[in-house]
Amino acid sequence: MTGRPPLRQAAAGTIIAILAVLVLAADQFAKHLALQNLPYQEPVPVLGDFLSFYLTRNPGAAFSLGEGVTWIFTIALAAVAGVIVWLAATRVKSRLWAVALGLLLGGVLGNLTDRLLREPGFAVGHVIDFINTPWMWFFPGMSPAIYNIADIFIVSMMIGVALLVLVGLHLDGTRERRAGAGDGPTQATADDATGAEASGAVAAEPASPPSDADGGTTDAPKA
């Protein structure tokens, strides 16, 4: 049983573009609602200590790292977006890769939009964060995780991309051939086919008629 054929290049690019636009729109709309309705840097409990809203502006990366070099993150986001667009236009034919890269691109564009268009200025804008999960502390003394919709898609799709690489799924929809028991029957089948071709060649060769020198019989002259 064979799988579905790979996507056409245009179809894969369309999937990536649609998903990216949807994630970008959802991220920016959620940030708009947060700015309009949440108090600045005041916790708003949603599910006790599990989830709360905490509106803040982040000039750096995750956990407020690199606050003094905002422009570096702008360049990094733009580079990632450019690579994904290039892959969508030239390489991607796998459905799973199209979905993962489309959602990842949407997340990247969500935060890149903040960097380019929000205060304090172009390319150094602060990202709007408002989702707070106090329990998500990776190291003692580290600030709790405060993030946004774009961050969720960036992190989850980076994990998704890593899984696709681990299972050996290529961008064009093909898979890596694993050396194992499955190679035995394939080789045996090839050997059998070669043997059958050789036997056919021998069988197709006509037999030579016997000659007098070989002791063969001849027709006796009629009286």
C-alpha positions as CSV (number, residue, x, y, z in Angstrom):
1,M,0.0,0.0,0.0
2,T,1.5,3.3,-1.0
3,G,1.0,6.7,0.6
4,R,-0.5,9.8,-1.0
5,P,1.6,11.5,-3.6
6,P,3.6,14.6,-2.6
7,L,2.0,18.0,-3.0
8,R,2.7,20.3,-6.0
9,Q,5.0,23.1,-5.2
10,A,2.2,25.7,-5.5
11,A,-0.1,23.7,-3.2
12,A,2.5,23.5,-0.5
13,G,3.3,27.2,-0.8
14,T,-0.4,28.0,-0.5
15,I,-0.8,25.9,2.6
16,I,2.1,27.6,4.2
17,A,0.9,31.1,3.3
18,I,-2.7,30.5,4.6
19,L,-1.6,29.0,7.9
20,A,1.0,31.8,8.4
21,V,-1.7,34.5,7.8
22,L,-4.1,32.8,10.2
23,V,-1.6,32.6,13.0
24,L,-0.4,36.2,12.4
25,A,-4.0,37.4,12.5
26,A,-4.8,35.5,15.7
27,D,-1.6,36.7,17.4
28,Q,-2.1,40.4,16.5
29,F,-5.8,40.3,17.4
30,A,-5.1,38.7,20.8
31,K,-2.4,41.4,21.5
32,H,-4.9,44.1,20.5
33,L,-7.5,42.7,23.0
34,A,-4.8,42.5,25.7
35,L,-3.8,46.1,25.2
36,Q,-7.4,47.3,25.3
37,N,-8.6,45.3,28.3
38,L,-5.7,44.3,30.6
39,P,-4.0,46.5,33.2
40,Y,-0.3,47.0,32.6
41,Q,1.9,44.7,34.6
42,E,-0.9,43.7,37.0
43,P,-1.8,40.0,37.3
44,V,-5.3,38.9,36.3
45,P,-6.0,35.4,37.6
46,V,-7.7,33.1,35.1
47,L,-7.2,29.5,36.4
48,G,-5.7,30.2,39.9
49,D,-1.9,29.7,39.9
50,F,-2.0,27.7,36.7
51,L,-2.8,30.5,34.3
52,S,-3.1,34.3,34.5
53,F,-2.9,37.3,32.3
54,Y,0.0,39.7,32.8
55,L,0.4,42.4,30.2
56,T,3.9,43.6,29.6
57,R,6.2,44.7,26.9
58,N,9.3,42.6,26.2
59,P,12.3,44.2,24.5
60,G,14.3,41.0,24.7
61,A,13.9,37.3,24.0
62,A,12.2,34.7,26.2
63,F,12.4,35.4,29.9
64,S,13.5,39.0,29.0
65,L,17.0,37.9,27.9
66,G,19.0,40.3,25.7
67,E,16.9,43.4,26.5
68,G,19.7,45.7,25.3
69,V,20.1,44.2,21.8
70,T,16.5,44.2,20.5
71,W,17.7,44.8,16.9
72,I,19.5,41.4,16.9
73,F,16.2,39.6,17.5
74,T,14.6,41.6,14.7
75,I,17.3,40.5,12.3
76,A,17.0,36.9,13.5
77,L,13.3,36.8,13.1
78,A,13.6,38.3,9.6
79,A,16.2,35.7,8.6
80,V,14.1,32.8,9.8
81,A,11.0,34.2,7.9
82,G,13.2,34.5,4.8
83,V,14.4,30.9,5.0
84,I,10.9,29.6,5.5
85,V,9.6,31.5,2.5
86,W,12.5,30.3,0.4
87,L,11.9,26.7,1.4
88,A,8.2,27.1,0.6
89,A,9.0,28.4,-2.9
90,T,11.7,25.9,-3.8
91,R,11.7,22.7,-1.7
92,V,8.6,21.8,0.3
93,K,6.2,19.2,-1.1
94,S,5.3,17.3,2.1
95,R,2.0,18.0,3.8
96,L,3.4,17.7,7.3
97,W,6.3,20.0,6.5
98,A,3.9,22.5,4.9
99,V,1.8,22.6,8.1
100,A,4.7,22.9,10.5
101,L,6.5,25.6,8.5
102,G,3.3,27.5,7.9
103,L,2.5,27.6,11.6
104,L,6.1,28.4,12.5
105,L,6.2,31.3,9.9
106,G,3.0,32.7,11.4
107,G,4.5,32.8,14.9
108,V,7.7,34.4,13.6
109,L,5.8,37.0,11.7
110,G,3.7,37.8,14.7
111,N,6.7,38.8,16.8
112,L,8.5,40.4,13.9
113,T,5.5,42.7,13.4
114,D,5.9,43.9,17.0
115,R,9.6,44.4,16.5
116,L,9.0,46.5,13.3
117,L,5.9,48.5,14.2
118,R,5.5,48.9,17.9
119,E,7.1,51.4,20.3
120,P,9.7,52.6,20.9
121,G,10.6,52.5,17.2
122,F,11.2,50.6,13.9
123,A,13.2,47.4,14.3
124,V,13.5,47.9,18.1
125,G,9.9,47.5,19.0
126,H,8.9,45.7,22.2
127,V,6.9,42.4,21.9
128,I,3.5,42.3,23.6
129,D,3.4,39.4,26.1
130,F,0.3,38.7,28.3
131,I,0.0,35.0,29.0
132,N,1.5,34.0,32.3
133,T,2.0,30.5,33.6
134,P,3.7,30.8,37.0
135,W,4.4,27.1,37.3
136,M,6.6,27.1,34.1
137,W,9.9,27.8,35.7
138,F,12.8,26.0,34.1
139,F,15.5,27.0,36.5
140,P,15.5,28.3,40.1
141,G,15.5,32.1,40.3
142,M,14.4,32.5,36.7
143,S,11.5,34.8,35.9
144,P,8.2,33.0,35.2
145,A,7.1,32.4,31.6
146,I,5.2,35.3,30.1
147,Y,4.5,34.9,26.4
148,N,2.0,35.3,23.6
149,I,0.2,33.4,20.9
150,A,3.1,33.7,18.5
151,D,5.5,32.2,21.1
152,I,3.3,29.2,21.5
153,F,3.4,28.4,17.7
154,I,7.1,29.1,17.5
155,V,8.1,26.7,20.3
156,S,5.6,24.0,19.4
157,M,6.5,24.0,15.7
158,M,10.2,24.0,16.5
159,I,9.5,20.8,18.4
160,G,7.5,19.6,15.4
161,V,10.3,20.3,13.0
162,A,12.7,18.4,15.2
163,L,10.4,15.4,15.2
164,L,10.0,15.4,11.4
165,V,13.8,15.4,11.1
166,L,14.1,12.5,13.6
167,V,11.6,10.3,11.7
168,G,13.5,11.0,8.5
169,L,10.8,12.8,6.5
170,H,12.3,15.0,3.9
171,L,10.9,18.3,2.7
172,D,9.8,16.8,-0.6
173,G,7.8,14.1,1.1
174,T,10.2,11.2,0.7
175,R,11.6,9.3,3.7
176,E,15.1,8.1,4.5
177,R,15.6,4.4,3.8
178,R,16.6,2.7,7.1
179,A,19.0,-0.2,6.8
180,G,17.4,-3.3,8.4
181,A,15.3,-6.4,7.8
182,G,13.3,-4.7,5.1
183,D,16.3,-4.6,2.7
184,G,16.6,-8.5,2.6
185,P,13.5,-9.3,0.6
186,T,14.2,-6.4,-1.8
187,Q,17.7,-7.8,-2.6
188,A,16.4,-11.3,-2.9
189,T,13.7,-10.2,-5.3
190,A,16.3,-8.5,-7.4
191,D,18.5,-11.6,-7.4
192,D,15.6,-13.8,-8.4
193,A,14.7,-11.5,-11.3
194,T,18.3,-11.6,-12.5
195,G,18.3,-15.4,-12.3
196,A,15.0,-15.6,-14.2
197,E,16.4,-13.4,-16.9
198,A,19.4,-15.7,-17.3
199,S,17.3,-18.8,-17.4
200,G,15.1,-17.3,-20.1
201,A,18.0,-16.4,-22.2
202,V,19.3,-20.0,-22.0
203,A,15.8,-21.4,-22.8
204,A,15.4,-19.1,-25.7
205,E,18.6,-20.4,-27.4
206,P,17.5,-23.0,-30.1
207,A,19.1,-26.4,-30.1
208,S,21.4,-27.3,-33.0
209,P,20.4,-30.3,-35.2
210,P,22.6,-33.4,-35.0
211,S,25.2,-33.9,-37.7
212,D,26.5,-37.1,-39.3
213,A,29.8,-36.6,-37.5
214,D,27.9,-36.8,-34.2
215,G,26.4,-40.1,-35.1
216,G,23.1,-38.7,-36.1
217,T,20.6,-40.7,-38.3
218,T,20.1,-39.9,-42.0
219,D,17.3,-40.8,-44.4
220,A,18.2,-44.1,-46.3
221,P,17.9,-43.9,-50.1
222,K,14.8,-45.3,-51.5
223,A,14.9,-48.4,-53.9
